[in-house]
Amino acid sequence: MALRREPTARQTRLATELRRLREAAGLSAREAAALLGVSPVQISHIESALAGVSEDRLRRLAANYACTDSELIDMLVAMATERTRGWWEEYRGLLPATYLDLAELEHHAVFRRDVAVIHVPGLFQTEDYARALFTYMNPEFPGTEVSRRVDHRMQRKVIVEGPDPIPYETVIHEAALRIRVAGRAATRAQLVRVLEMSDADHVTVRVIPFALDDFAGAGSTMVHLGGPLPRLDTVVRDAPHGTAFLDGEAQLEHFRRLFRRVRDGSLAPEPSRDLIHQLTKEL
């Protein structure tokens, strides 16, 4: 079987979890290969996501690693055997791989939590807002390239606007609501859209007001995607070098604590709606 040239974030995550199980068992890759009856190169390919793994082989690996967490094993099997080609595949080769990876991770997430400090969360953005944002950040892009990114962002909304939405909780700083990424009319329409989404039963919107004392969390921007088990959560952060997908146990716990701290300092949902409504009246 040919090796993968560009493993997805989901495939890489499966490979990472298998490596973690092996390391927790205190086995080297060579020892794991001997127990499975394969070459060390095959274990290396599996753990680097260059090659897939069958259900039978995955369960034998888990048994060799003395992993007794049946729920985790079942979730890893699902990751290994799921063959869905989602809507994002139409953008493969047209957009950076991280765009597709994020859409795939969102598709499989059981919840999403955001902290947005500078921009309105992508899942709430109107077409005008998203277009203005992509155009400003990438002035060298032709219109077709901007439109492709906007279309992709609009399709990602299916996880909160589609027939089977997931729970979504977002904390938005007042700065993100006030910054006029687009013109006055587009900014007002964007705020109205946030208000409309906040009415949904599965959506919770909280606002961090400028008046909040002791808020030093300008770098708290994050997306937290819930996996079928907490161990399989993923935190997504944008950085100068690109998008980072974080899944280490210590990293996940750090961002869980950070989200709770930011959420605890924000306004409750109803006062948050009142503030957003007031901002729309000012435009």
Accessible surface in RSA format (square Angstrom, percent):
REM  Atomic radii and reference values for relative SASA: ProtOr
REM  Chains: A
REM  Algorithm: Lee & Richards
REM  Probe-radius: 1.40
REM  Slices: 20
REM RES _ NUM      All-atoms   Total-Side   Main-Chain    Non-polar    All polar
REM                ABS   REL    ABS   REL    ABS   REL    ABS   REL    ABS   REL
RES MET A   1   219.96 113.9 137.58  91.1  82.38 196.1 125.17 106.4  94.79 125.6
RES ALA A   2    94.29  86.7  64.37  99.3  29.92  68.1  75.41 106.2  18.88  50.0
RES LEU A   3    81.32  45.3  63.72  45.6  17.60  44.2  63.75  44.8  17.57  47.3
RES ARG A   4    79.14  33.2  67.04  34.2  12.10  28.8  34.08  46.6  45.06  27.3
RES ARG A   5   226.16  95.0 192.63  98.2  33.53  79.8  77.77 106.3 148.39  89.9
RES GLU A   6   124.97  71.7 106.05  80.2  18.92  45.0  40.26  77.9  84.71  69.2
RES PRO A   7    39.31  28.6  21.37  19.5  17.94  65.2  21.56  17.8  17.75 110.3
RES THR A   8    17.01  12.1  15.14  15.3   1.87   4.5  16.74  22.5   0.27   0.4
RES ALA A   9    16.55  15.2   6.00   9.3  10.55  24.0  12.30  17.3   4.25  11.3
RES ARG A  10    29.71  12.5  29.34  15.0   0.37   0.9   5.61   7.7  24.10  14.6
RES GLN A  11    57.02  31.9  53.41  39.0   3.62   8.6  17.58  37.4  39.44  29.9
RES THR A  12    62.50  44.4  62.50  63.4   0.00   0.0  52.48  70.5  10.02  15.1
RES ARG A  13    11.57   4.9  10.35   5.3   1.21   2.9  10.51  14.4   1.06   0.6
RES LEU A  14    15.38   8.6  15.38  11.0   0.00   0.0  15.38  10.8   0.00   0.0
RES ALA A  15     3.46   3.2   2.30   3.6   1.16   2.6   3.28   4.6   0.18   0.5
RES THR A  16    19.12  13.6  18.64  18.9   0.49   1.2   4.54   6.1  14.58  22.0
RES GLU A  17     0.00   0.0   0.00   0.0   0.00   0.0   0.00   0.0   0.00   0.0
RES LEU A  18     2.18   1.2   2.12   1.5   0.06   0.2   2.12   1.5   0.06   0.2
RES ARG A  19    81.56  34.2  81.56  41.6   0.00   0.0  23.78  32.5  57.78  35.0
RES ARG A  20    60.75  25.5  55.97  28.5   4.77  11.4  28.54  39.0  32.21  19.5
RES LEU A  21    13.54   7.5  11.99   8.6   1.55   3.9  12.09   8.5   1.45   3.9
RES ARG A  22    25.07  10.5  25.07  12.8   0.00   0.0   0.00   0.0  25.07  15.2
RES GLU A  23    92.56  53.1  73.21  55.4  19.35  46.1  33.03  63.9  59.53  48.6
RES ALA A  24    91.46  84.1  46.89  72.4  44.57 101.4  60.26  84.9  31.20  82.6
RES ALA A  25    40.27  37.0   4.87   7.5  35.40  80.5  16.63  23.4  23.64  62.6
RES GLY A  26    64.20  79.2   0.00   N/A  64.20  79.2  35.56  97.6  28.64  64.1
RES LEU A  27    39.79  22.2  33.39  23.9   6.40  16.1  34.84  24.5   4.95  13.3
RES SER A  28    52.54  44.4  43.95  58.7   8.59  19.8  46.71  99.5   5.83   8.2
RES ALA A  29    32.29  29.7  29.04  44.8   3.25   7.4  29.04  40.9   3.25   8.6
RES ARG A  30   168.56  70.8 165.57  84.4   2.99   7.1  63.14  86.3 105.42  63.9
RES GLU A  31    86.19  49.5  82.16  62.2   4.04   9.6  33.65  65.1  52.55  42.9
RES ALA A  32     0.21   0.2   0.00   0.0   0.21   0.5   0.17   0.2   0.04   0.1
RES ALA A  33     0.84   0.8   0.84   1.3   0.00   0.0   0.84   1.2   0.00   0.0
RES ALA A  34    78.32  72.0  48.46  74.8  29.86  67.9  58.71  82.7  19.61  51.9
RES LEU A  35    98.07  54.6  71.43  51.1  26.64  67.0  74.87  52.6  23.20  62.4
RES LEU A  36     5.47   3.0   0.05   0.0   5.42  13.6   0.50   0.4   4.97  13.4
RES GLY A  37    66.36  81.8   0.00   N/A  66.36  81.8  34.76  95.4  31.61  70.8
RES VAL A  38    25.96  17.1   7.34   6.6  18.61  44.9  15.91  13.8  10.04  27.2
RES SER A  39    48.79  41.2  41.17  55.0   7.61  17.5  39.46  84.0   9.33  13.1
RES PRO A  40    44.72  32.6  42.85  39.1   1.87   6.8  43.16  35.6   1.55   9.7
RES VAL A  41    88.79  58.4  86.89  78.7   1.90   4.6  88.76  77.1   0.03   0.1
RES GLN A  42    71.14  39.8  69.65  50.9   1.49   3.5  26.04  55.4  45.10  34.2
RES ILE A  43     1.62   0.9   1.62   1.2   0.00   0.0   1.62   1.2   0.00   0.0
RES SER A  44    60.50  51.1  54.13  72.2   6.37  14.7  25.33  53.9  35.17  49.3
RES HIS A  45    45.56  24.9  45.56  31.7   0.00   0.0  21.98  22.7  23.58  27.4
RES ILE A  46     9.37   5.3   7.64   5.7   1.74   4.2   7.64   5.5   1.74   4.7
RES GLU A  47    27.11  15.6  14.33  10.8  12.78  30.4   7.83  15.1  19.28  15.7
RES SER A  48    56.26  47.5  34.89  46.6  21.37  49.2  43.48  92.6  12.79  17.9
RES ALA A  49     1.24   1.1   0.13   0.2   1.11   2.5   1.24   1.7   0.00   0.0
RES LEU A  50    56.08  31.2  56.01  40.1   0.06   0.2  56.01  39.3   0.06   0.2
RES ALA A  51    26.34  24.2  20.49  31.6   5.85  13.3  23.73  33.4   2.60   6.9
RES GLY A  52    33.06  40.8   0.00   N/A  33.06  40.8  17.89  49.1  15.17  34.0
RES VAL A  53    12.61   8.3   1.48   1.3  11.14  26.8   6.40   5.6   6.21  16.9
RES SER A  54    66.38  56.1  51.35  68.5  15.03  34.6  51.84 110.4  14.54  20.4
RES GLU A  55    75.72  43.5  72.89  55.1   2.82   6.7  17.21  33.3  58.51  47.8
RES ASP A  56    91.17  63.9  84.55  84.2   6.62  15.7  36.52  86.0  54.65  54.5
RES ARG A  57    72.28  30.3  72.28  36.8   0.00   0.0   6.93   9.5  65.35  39.6
RES LEU A  58     0.31   0.2   0.31   0.2   0.00   0.0   0.31   0.2   0.00   0.0
RES ARG A  59    95.45  40.1  89.74  45.7   5.71  13.6  46.08  63.0  49.37  29.9
RES ARG A  60   103.17  43.3  99.91  50.9   3.26   7.8  39.78  54.4  63.39  38.4
RES LEU A  61     2.61   1.5   2.61   1.9   0.00   0.0   2.61   1.8   0.00   0.0
RES ALA A  62     0.93   0.9   0.88   1.4   0.04   0.1   0.89   1.2   0.04   0.1
RES ALA A  63    74.30  68.3  49.21  75.9  25.09  57.1  57.91  81.5  16.39  43.4
RES ASN A  64    48.24  33.3  27.12  26.2  21.12  50.9   6.29  15.1  41.95  40.5
RES TYR A  65    11.42   5.3   2.11   1.2   9.31  24.2   0.53   0.4  10.89  13.4
RES ALA A  66    81.66  75.1  57.49  88.7  24.16  55.0  65.84  92.7  15.82  41.9
RES CYS A  67    23.32  17.6   6.77   7.6  16.54  38.9   8.87  22.5  14.45  15.6
RES THR A  68   132.11  94.0 101.39 102.8  30.71  73.2  74.65 100.3  57.46  86.9
RES ASP A  69    69.10  48.4  60.78  60.5   8.32  19.7  25.96  61.1  43.14  43.0
RES SER A  70    77.93  65.8  74.18  99.0   3.75   8.6  42.18  89.8  35.75  50.1
RES GLU A  71   100.66  57.8  96.98  73.4   3.68   8.8  31.16  60.3  69.51  56.8
RES LEU A  72     1.31   0.7   1.31   0.9   0.00   0.0   1.31   0.9   0.00   0.0
RES ILE A  73    18.63  10.6  18.63  13.9   0.00   0.0  18.63  13.4   0.00   0.0
RES ASP A  74    62.08  43.5  57.47  57.2   4.61  10.9  15.90  37.4  46.18  46.1
RES MET A  75    53.91  27.9  52.87  35.0   1.04   2.5  42.70  36.3  11.20  14.8
RES LEU A  76     0.22   0.1   0.22   0.2   0.00   0.0   0.22   0.2   0.00   0.0
RES VAL A  77    12.43   8.2  12.43  11.2   0.00   0.0  12.43  10.8   0.00   0.0
RES ALA A  78    46.22  42.5  39.91  61.6   6.31  14.4  46.02  64.8   0.21   0.5
RES MET A  79    26.28  13.6  12.28   8.1  14.00  33.3   9.94   8.5  16.34  21.6
RES ALA A  80    10.58   9.7   0.00   0.0  10.58  24.1   2.54   3.6   8.05  21.3
RES THR A  81    55.87  39.7  43.69  44.3  12.18  29.0  29.46  39.6  26.41  39.9
RES GLU A  82    56.52  32.4  35.86  27.1  20.65  49.2  37.18  71.9  19.33  15.8
RES ARG A  83   181.25  76.1 154.68  78.9  26.57  63.3  83.37 113.9  97.88  59.3
RES THR A  84    74.82  53.2  49.83  50.5  24.99  59.6  33.81  45.4  41.02  62.0
RES ARG A  85   186.91  78.5 157.27  80.2  29.64  70.6  66.65  91.1 120.25  72.9
RES GLY A  86    12.10  14.9   0.00   N/A  12.10  14.9   7.84  21.5   4.26   9.5
RES TRP A  87    64.60  25.9  46.85  22.7  17.75  41.7  55.39  29.5   9.21  14.9
RES TRP A  88     4.05   1.6   4.05   2.0   0.00   0.0   2.31   1.2   1.74   2.8
RES GLU A  89    35.52  20.4  26.24  19.9   9.29  22.1   6.97  13.5  28.56  23.3
RES GLU A  90   109.82  63.1  82.11  62.1  27.71  66.0  43.11  83.4  66.71  54.5
RES TYR A  91    12.34   5.8  12.34   7.0   0.00   0.0   8.75   6.6   3.58   4.4
RES ARG A  92   104.08  43.7  83.68  42.7  20.40  48.6  62.05  84.8  42.03  25.5
RES GLY A  93    76.26  94.0   0.00   N/A  76.26  94.0  40.63 111.5  35.63  79.8
RES LEU A  94    89.01  49.6  76.04  54.4  12.97  32.6  80.24  56.4   8.77  23.6
RES LEU A  95    11.71   6.5   0.00   0.0  11.71  29.4   3.02   2.1   8.70  23.4
RES PRO A  96    58.93  42.9  46.51  42.4  12.42  45.1  58.20  48.1   0.72   4.5
RES ALA A  97    43.12  39.6  32.20  49.7  10.93  24.9  35.23  49.6   7.90  20.9
RES THR A  98    45.35  32.3  43.26  43.9   2.08   5.0  34.49  46.3  10.86  16.4
RES TYR A  99    52.42  24.5  48.03  27.3   4.39  11.4  34.50  25.9  17.92  22.1
RES LEU A 100     2.72   1.5   2.17   1.6   0.55   1.4   2.40   1.7   0.32   0.9
RES ASP A 101    14.64  10.3  14.30  14.2   0.34   0.8   0.26   0.6  14.37  14.3
RES LEU A 102    27.52  15.3  27.52  19.7   0.00   0.0  27.52  19.3   0.00   0.0
RES ALA A 103     2.82   2.6   0.00   0.0   2.82   6.4   0.44   0.6   2.38   6.3
RES GLU A 104    21.80  12.5  21.80  16.5   0.00   0.0   0.57   1.1  21.23  17.3
RES LEU A 105    20.93  11.7  17.63  12.6   3.30   8.3  17.75  12.5   3.18   8.6
RES GLU A 106     1.43   0.8   1.04   0.8   0.39   0.9   0.29   0.6   1.14   0.9
RES HIS A 107    89.66  49.0  68.37  47.5  21.29  54.5  40.78  42.0  48.88  56.9
RES HIS A 108    44.53  24.3  27.87  19.4  16.66  42.6  18.80  19.4  25.72  29.9
RES ALA A 109     9.60   8.8   0.39   0.6   9.22  21.0   3.23   4.6   6.37  16.9
RES VAL A 110    71.82  47.3  60.00  54.3  11.82  28.5  63.75  55.4   8.07  21.9
RES PHE A 111    41.51  20.8  41.51  25.7   0.00   0.0  41.51  25.2   0.00   0.0
RES ARG A 112     6.51   2.7   5.79   3.0   0.72   1.7   0.00   0.0   6.51   3.9
RES ARG A 113    72.87  30.6  72.87  37.1   0.00   0.0   2.41   3.3  70.46  42.7
RES ASP A 114     3.63   2.5   3.63   3.6   0.00   0.0   2.38   5.6   1.25   1.2
RES VAL A 115     1.45   1.0   0.00   0.0   1.45   3.5   0.00   0.0   1.45   3.9
RES ALA A 116     7.87   7.2   6.97  10.8   0.89   2.0   7.87  11.1   0.00   0.0
RES VAL A 117     7.89   5.2   7.38   6.7   0.51   1.2   7.38   6.4   0.51   1.4
RES ILE A 118    88.84  50.6  87.73  65.4   1.11   2.7  87.73  63.2   1.11   3.0
RES HIS A 119    63.51  34.7  58.38  40.6   5.12  13.1  28.79  29.7  34.72  40.4
RES VAL A 120     2.99   2.0   1.50   1.4   1.49   3.6   1.50   1.3   1.49   4.0
RES PRO A 121     8.04   5.9   0.43   0.4   7.61  27.7   8.04   6.6   0.00   0.0
RES GLY A 122    12.40  15.3   0.00   N/A  12.40  15.3   4.56  12.5   7.83  17.5
RES LEU A 123     0.55   0.3   0.55   0.4   0.00   0.0   0.55   0.4   0.00   0.0
RES PHE A 124     0.29   0.1   0.00   0.0   0.29   0.8   0.29   0.2   0.00   0.0
RES GLN A 125     3.51   2.0   3.51   2.6   0.00   0.0   0.00   0.0   3.51   2.7
RES THR A 126    27.14  19.3  24.00  24.3   3.14   7.5  26.54  35.7   0.60   0.9
RES GLU A 127    97.00  55.7  93.06  70.4   3.93   9.4  24.71  47.8  72.29  59.0
RES ASP A 128    91.73  64.3  86.13  85.7   5.60  13.2  14.35  33.8  77.38  77.2
RES TYR A 129     4.15   1.9   4.15   2.4   0.00   0.0   4.15   3.1   0.00   0.0
RES ALA A 130     0.00   0.0   0.00   0.0   0.00   0.0   0.00   0.0   0.00   0.0
RES ARG A 131    87.21  36.6  87.21  44.5   0.00   0.0  45.34  62.0  41.86  25.4
RES ALA A 132    25.96  23.9  14.69  22.7  11.27  25.6  22.95  32.3   3.01   8.0
RES LEU A 133    18.05  10.1  17.93  12.8   0.12   0.3  18.05  12.7   0.00   0.0
RES PHE A 134    14.54   7.3  14.54   9.0   0.00   0.0  14.54   8.8   0.00   0.0
RES THR A 135    66.70  47.4  65.80  66.7   0.90   2.2  59.76  80.3   6.94  10.5
RES TYR A 136   181.41  84.7 164.48  93.6  16.93  44.1 122.93  92.4  58.47  72.1
RES MET A 137   120.73  62.5  96.12  63.6  24.61  58.6  84.60  71.9  36.13  47.9
RES ASN A 138    33.14  22.9  32.36  31.3   0.78   1.9   0.10   0.2  33.04  31.9
RES PRO A 139   108.02  78.7  78.54  71.6  29.49 107.2  81.91  67.6  26.11 162.3
RES GLU A 140   127.79  73.4  94.73  71.7  33.06  78.7  72.44 140.1  55.35  45.2
RES PHE A 141    53.39  26.7  36.99  22.9  16.40  42.7  37.15  22.5  16.24  46.5
RES PRO A 142    83.60  60.9  71.42  65.1  12.18  44.3  83.56  69.0   0.04   0.2
RES GLY A 143    53.18  65.6   0.00   N/A  53.18  65.6  39.31 107.9  13.87  31.1
RES THR A 144    99.72  70.9  91.38  92.6   8.34  19.9  79.09 106.2  20.62  31.2
RES GLU A 145    34.29  19.7  34.29  25.9   0.00   0.0   6.28  12.2  28.01  22.9
RES VAL A 146     6.95   4.6   6.95   6.3   0.00   0.0   6.95   6.0   0.00   0.0
RES SER A 147    35.59  30.1  35.59  47.5   0.00   0.0  19.78  42.1  15.81  22.2
RES ARG A 148    65.70  27.6  61.66  31.4   4.04   9.6  10.53  14.4  55.17  33.4
RES ARG A 149    17.06   7.2  16.75   8.5   0.31   0.7   0.00   0.0  17.06  10.3
RES VAL A 150     0.00   0.0   0.00   0.0   0.00   0.0   0.00   0.0   0.00   0.0
RES ASP A 151    68.57  48.0  66.54  66.2   2.03   4.8  13.78  32.4  54.79  54.6
RES HIS A 152     3.23   1.8   3.23   2.2   0.00   0.0   1.25   1.3   1.98   2.3
RES ARG A 153    43.40  18.2  43.20  22.0   0.21   0.5   1.49   2.0  41.91  25.4
RES MET A 154    36.85  19.1  27.16  18.0   9.69  23.1  22.11  18.8  14.74  19.5
RES GLN A 155    64.87  36.3  55.06  40.2   9.81  23.4  34.19  72.8  30.68  23.3
RES ARG A 156    13.71   5.8  12.56   6.4   1.15   2.7   1.44   2.0  12.28   7.4
RES LYS A 157    20.09   9.8  20.09  12.3   0.00   0.0   8.64   7.8  11.44  12.2
RES VAL A 158    66.99  44.1  58.59  53.0   8.41  20.3  63.20  54.9   3.79  10.3
RES ILE A 159    15.26   8.7  10.71   8.0   4.55  11.0  15.26  11.0   0.00   0.0
RES VAL A 160     2.38   1.6   0.00   0.0   2.38   5.7   0.00   0.0   2.38   6.5
RES GLU A 161    78.62  45.1  43.37  32.8  35.25  83.9  24.31  47.0  54.31  44.3
RES GLY A 162    18.20  22.4   0.00   N/A  18.20  22.4   9.54  26.2   8.66  19.4
RES PRO A 163   137.98 100.6  96.62  88.1  41.36 150.4 110.17  91.0  27.81 172.8
RES ASP A 164   125.19  87.7 111.22 110.7  13.97  33.0  32.44  76.3  92.76  92.5
RES PRO A 165    48.73  35.5  32.00  29.2  16.72  60.8  32.00  26.4  16.72 103.9
RES ILE A 166    21.93  12.5  21.36  15.9   0.57   1.4  21.93  15.8   0.00   0.0
RES PRO A 167    78.45  57.2  77.75  70.9   0.70   2.5  78.17  64.5   0.28   1.8
RES TYR A 168     2.41   1.1   0.00   0.0   2.41   6.3   0.31   0.2   2.11   2.6
RES GLU A 169    30.28  17.4  29.65  22.4   0.63   1.5  10.98  21.2  19.30  15.8
RES THR A 170     0.00   0.0   0.00   0.0   0.00   0.0   0.00   0.0   0.00   0.0
RES VAL A 171     0.00   0.0   0.00   0.0   0.00   0.0   0.00   0.0   0.00   0.0
RES ILE A 172     0.00   0.0   0.00   0.0   0.00   0.0   0.00   0.0   0.00   0.0
RES HIS A 173    17.86   9.8  17.86  12.4   0.00   0.0   6.40   6.6  11.46  13.3
RES GLU A 174    11.89   6.8  11.89   9.0   0.00   0.0   0.00   0.0  11.89   9.7
RES ALA A 175    16.70  15.4  15.98  24.7   0.72   1.6  16.70  23.5   0.00   0.0
RES ALA A 176     0.90   0.8   0.00   0.0   0.90   2.0   0.00   0.0   0.90   2.4
RES LEU A 177     2.77   1.5   0.00   0.0   2.77   7.0   0.31   0.2   2.46   6.6
RES ARG A 178   102.69  43.1  85.76  43.7  16.93  40.3  34.48  47.1  68.21  41.3
RES ILE A 179    74.59  42.4  66.95  49.9   7.64  18.4  73.26  52.8   1.33   3.6
RES ARG A 180   120.64  50.7  94.95  48.4  25.69  61.2  32.70  44.7  87.94  53.3
RES VAL A 181    33.59  22.1   7.61   6.9  25.98  62.6  14.27  12.4  19.32  52.4
RES ALA A 182    19.53  18.0   6.75  10.4  12.78  29.1  15.75  22.2   3.79  10.0
RES GLY A 183    47.06  58.0   0.00   N/A  47.06  58.0  37.87 103.9   9.19  20.6
RES ARG A 184   127.71  53.6 119.15  60.7   8.56  20.4  49.78  68.0  77.93  47.2
RES ALA A 185    84.23  77.4  69.38 107.1  14.85  33.8  76.54 107.8   7.69  20.4
RES ALA A 186    17.35  15.9  11.40  17.6   5.95  13.5  15.28  21.5   2.06   5.5
RES THR A 187     6.11   4.3   5.91   6.0   0.20   0.5   5.33   7.2   0.78   1.2
RES ARG A 188   107.13  45.0 107.13  54.6   0.00   0.0  25.49  34.8  81.64  49.5
RES ALA A 189    52.19  48.0  42.64  65.8   9.55  21.7  48.11  67.7   4.09  10.8
RES GLN A 190     1.88   1.1   1.88   1.4   0.00   0.0   1.88   4.0   0.00   0.0
RES LEU A 191     2.78   1.5   2.78   2.0   0.00   0.0   2.78   1.9   0.00   0.0
RES VAL A 192    48.58  32.0  48.58  44.0   0.00   0.0  48.58  42.2   0.00   0.0
RES ARG A 193    60.68  25.5  60.30  30.7   0.38   0.9  16.25  22.2  44.43  26.9
RES VAL A 194     0.00   0.0   0.00   0.0   0.00   0.0   0.00   0.0   0.00   0.0
RES LEU A 195    22.23  12.4  21.81  15.6   0.42   1.1  22.08  15.5   0.15   0.4
RES GLU A 196    92.39  53.0  78.45  59.3  13.94  33.2  36.91  71.4  55.48  45.3
RES MET A 197    12.22   6.3  11.55   7.6   0.67   1.6   3.17   2.7   9.05  12.0
RES SER A 198    17.09  14.4   2.55   3.4  14.54  33.5   2.55   5.4  14.54  20.4
RES ASP A 199    99.23  69.5  72.97  72.6  26.26  62.1  29.45  69.3  69.78  69.6
RES ALA A 200    30.52  28.1  15.95  24.6  14.57  33.1  26.88  37.9   3.64   9.6
RES ASP A 201   156.07 109.3 116.29 115.7  39.78  94.1  42.93 101.0 113.14 112.8
RES HIS A 202    49.45  27.0  36.15  25.1  13.30  34.0  38.90  40.1  10.55  12.3
RES VAL A 203     8.97   5.9   0.00   0.0   8.97  21.6   0.00   0.0   8.97  24.3
RES THR A 204    44.73  31.8  41.84  42.4   2.89   6.9  12.20  16.4  32.53  49.2
RES VAL A 205     3.36   2.2   0.64   0.6   2.73   6.6   0.64   0.6   2.73   7.4
RES ARG A 206    53.55  22.5  53.55  27.3   0.00   0.0   0.18   0.2  53.37  32.3
RES VAL A 207     0.00   0.0   0.00   0.0   0.00   0.0   0.00   0.0   0.00   0.0
RES ILE A 208     0.33   0.2   0.33   0.2   0.00   0.0   0.33   0.2   0.00   0.0
RES PRO A 209    21.65  15.8  20.40  18.6   1.25   4.6  20.40  16.8   1.25   7.8
RES PHE A 210   116.28  58.2  91.56  56.7  24.72  64.3  92.93  56.3  23.35  66.8
RES ALA A 211    90.28  83.0  59.74  92.2  30.54  69.5  72.51 102.1  17.77  47.1
RES LEU A 212    58.34  32.5  41.21  29.5  17.13  43.1  45.90  32.2  12.44  33.5
RES ASP A 213   115.26  80.7 100.96 100.5  14.30  33.8  26.31  61.9  88.95  88.7
RES ASP A 214   150.55 105.5 104.49 104.0  46.06 108.9  42.32  99.6 108.23 107.9
RES PHE A 215    57.28  28.7  26.46  16.4  30.83  80.2  28.39  17.2  28.89  82.7
RES ALA A 216   107.09  98.5  66.24 102.2  40.85  92.9  76.95 108.4  30.14  79.8
RES GLY A 217    14.40  17.8   0.00   N/A  14.40  17.8  13.59  37.3   0.82   1.8
RES ALA A 218    72.23  66.4  61.19  94.4  11.04  25.1  61.42  86.5  10.81  28.6
RES GLY A 219    57.33  70.7   0.00   N/A  57.33  70.7  43.09 118.2  14.24  31.9
RES SER A 220     2.89   2.4   2.32   3.1   0.57   1.3   0.57   1.2   2.32   3.3
RES THR A 221    62.51  44.5  60.34  61.2   2.17   5.2  55.58  74.7   6.93  10.5
RES MET A 222     2.67   1.4   0.00   0.0   2.67   6.4   1.69   1.4   0.98   1.3
RES VAL A 223    25.36  16.7  25.36  23.0   0.00   0.0  25.36  22.0   0.00   0.0
RES HIS A 224     0.63   0.3   0.63   0.4   0.00   0.0   0.36   0.4   0.27   0.3
RES LEU A 225     5.11   2.8   3.98   2.8   1.13   2.8   3.98   2.8   1.13   3.0
RES GLY A 226     0.81   1.0   0.00   N/A   0.81   1.0   0.49   1.3   0.32   0.7
RES GLY A 227    10.88  13.4   0.00   N/A  10.88  13.4   6.01  16.5   4.87  10.9
RES PRO A 228    65.35  47.6  38.98  35.5  26.38  95.9  41.65  34.4  23.70 147.3
RES LEU A 229    22.92  12.8  22.55  16.1   0.37   0.9  22.92  16.1   0.00   0.0
RES PRO A 230    94.57  68.9  92.47  84.3   2.10   7.6  94.31  77.9   0.26   1.6
RES ARG A 231   100.15  42.0  86.99  44.3  13.16  31.3  51.21  70.0  48.94  29.7
RES LEU A 232    12.49   7.0   3.81   2.7   8.68  21.8   3.81   2.7   8.68  23.3
RES ASP A 233     4.45   3.1   4.45   4.4   0.00   0.0   0.00   0.0   4.45   4.4
RES THR A 234     9.31   6.6   9.08   9.2   0.23   0.5   4.11   5.5   5.20   7.9
RES VAL A 235     0.03   0.0   0.03   0.0   0.00   0.0   0.03   0.0   0.00   0.0
RES VAL A 236     8.28   5.4   6.40   5.8   1.87   4.5   6.40   5.6   1.87   5.1
RES ARG A 237    63.67  26.7  61.49  31.3   2.17   5.2  14.89  20.4  48.78  29.6
RES ASP A 238   123.15  86.3  91.68  91.2  31.47  74.4  34.17  80.4  88.98  88.7
RES ALA A 239    33.96  31.2  16.77  25.9  17.20  39.1  22.82  32.1  11.14  29.5
RES PRO A 240   151.27 110.2 104.38  95.2  46.88 170.4 118.43  97.8  32.84 204.1
RES HIS A 241   156.24  85.4 114.77  79.8  41.47 106.1 100.13 103.2  56.11  65.3
RES GLY A 242    33.46  41.3   0.00   N/A  33.46  41.3  32.99  90.5   0.48   1.1
RES THR A 243    44.27  31.5  23.98  24.3  20.29  48.4   4.14   5.6  40.13  60.7
RES ALA A 244    24.57  22.6  19.33  29.8   5.24  11.9  24.57  34.6   0.00   0.0
RES PHE A 245    52.35  26.2  27.85  17.2  24.50  63.8  27.85  16.9  24.50  70.1
RES LEU A 246    35.48  19.8  34.53  24.7   0.95   2.4  35.48  24.9   0.00   0.0
RES ASP A 247    27.92  19.6  25.76  25.6   2.16   5.1   0.16   0.4  27.76  27.7
RES GLY A 248    16.43  20.3   0.00   N/A  16.43  20.3  16.03  44.0   0.40   0.9
RES GLU A 249   150.24  86.3 139.81 105.8  10.43  24.8  56.88 110.0  93.36  76.2
RES ALA A 250    82.95  76.3  68.19 105.2  14.76  33.6  76.09 107.2   6.86  18.2
RES GLN A 251    76.18  42.6  72.63  53.1   3.55   8.5  30.28  64.5  45.89  34.8
RES LEU A 252     3.49   1.9   3.47   2.5   0.02   0.1   3.49   2.5   0.00   0.0
RES GLU A 253    64.44  37.0  64.44  48.7   0.00   0.0  31.14  60.2  33.30  27.2
RES HIS A 254    87.96  48.1  87.43  60.8   0.54   1.4  57.03  58.8  30.94  36.0
RES PHE A 255    12.29   6.1  12.29   7.6   0.00   0.0  12.29   7.4   0.00   0.0
RES ARG A 256    44.22  18.6  41.90  21.4   2.32   5.5  21.11  28.9  23.11  14.0
RES ARG A 257   124.29  52.2 119.94  61.1   4.35  10.4  51.93  71.0  72.36  43.9
RES LEU A 258    40.24  22.4  36.64  26.2   3.61   9.1  39.91  28.0   0.33   0.9
RES PHE A 259     3.04   1.5   3.04   1.9   0.00   0.0   3.04   1.8   0.00   0.0
RES ARG A 260    99.43  41.7  99.43  50.7   0.00   0.0  41.69  57.0  57.74  35.0
RES ARG A 261   191.17  80.3 180.15  91.8  11.02  26.2  57.37  78.4 133.80  81.1
RES VAL A 262     7.76   5.1   3.91   3.5   3.86   9.3   6.89   6.0   0.87   2.4
RES ARG A 263    60.35  25.3  58.44  29.8   1.91   4.5   7.85  10.7  52.50  31.8
RES ASP A 264   114.90  80.5  80.13  79.8  34.77  82.2  33.42  78.6  81.49  81.3
RES GLY A 265    29.83  36.8   0.00   N/A  29.83  36.8  23.41  64.2   6.42  14.4
RES SER A 266    16.18  13.7   0.00   0.0  16.18  37.3   0.24   0.5  15.95  22.3
RES LEU A 267    54.04  30.1  52.03  37.2   2.02   5.1  54.04  38.0   0.00   0.0
RES ALA A 268    48.55  44.6  42.64  65.8   5.92  13.5  43.07  60.6   5.49  14.5
RES PRO A 269    52.60  38.3  52.55  47.9   0.05   0.2  52.55  43.4   0.05   0.3
RES GLU A 270   108.00  62.0 106.29  80.4   1.70   4.1  54.82 106.0  53.18  43.4
RES PRO A 271    58.75  42.8  55.07  50.2   3.68  13.4  56.32  46.5   2.43  15.1
RES SER A 272     0.25   0.2   0.25   0.3   0.00   0.0   0.25   0.5   0.00   0.0
RES ARG A 273    64.76  27.2  64.07  32.7   0.68   1.6  16.12  22.0  48.64  29.5
RES ASP A 274    88.57  62.0  80.93  80.5   7.64  18.1  29.75  70.0  58.81  58.7
RES LEU A 275    36.27  20.2  31.62  22.6   4.65  11.7  35.86  25.2   0.41   1.1
RES ILE A 276     0.12   0.1   0.12   0.1   0.00   0.0   0.12   0.1   0.00   0.0
RES HIS A 277    98.45  53.8  98.45  68.4   0.00   0.0  69.47  71.6  28.98  33.7
RES GLN A 278    81.58  45.6  81.14  59.3   0.43   1.0  28.36  60.4  53.21  40.4
RES LEU A 279     6.49   3.6   5.03   3.6   1.46   3.7   5.10   3.6   1.39   3.7
RES THR A 280     3.25   2.3   3.08   3.1   0.18   0.4   0.62   0.8   2.63   4.0
RES LYS A 281   132.21  64.5 100.80  61.9  31.40  74.8  58.43  52.6  73.78  78.6
RES GLU A 282    87.31  50.1  58.24  44.1  29.07  69.2  38.83  75.1  48.47  39.6
RES LEU A 283    45.80  25.5  12.06   8.6  33.74  84.8  21.89  15.4  23.91  64.3
END  Absolute sums over single chains surface
CHAIN  1 A    14174.2      11279.5       2894.8       7837.2       6337.1
END  Absolute sums over all chains
TOTAL         14174.2      11279.5       2894.8       7837.2       6337.1
